[in-house]
């Protein structure tokens, strides 16, 4: 995605950040997992997008990749937590109204990927 070696990114992150406050295992799960599955993740998002992947704001695309990875590969994280964290990240770093778009796309994806969890939550 960025072209930088993932081991180098991990080393830089560990050097710069206080790892006492970071879930290192989860960080690595995302760091190495998302690039491995990026094509499938983006394909899963396509039905819910109103534009091409390459036309998305880079921050919003990154958050959508993270959120979709978590929906598919982190069943221990409730889908509502994934949506809430994705919205928070987009509010902080994305475009002014980008969080609404991210929320809508991931909410629709969650209905497909986590259908039982979503339906139980809506009862």
Secondary structure as UniProt FT lines:
FT   HELIX           6..16
FT   HELIX           19..21
FT   HELIX           24..46
FT   TURN            47..48
FT   HELIX           53..55
FT   HELIX           58..73
FT   TURN            75..76
FT   HELIX           79..93
FT   TURN            96..97
FT   HELIX           98..113
FT   HELIX           115..121
//
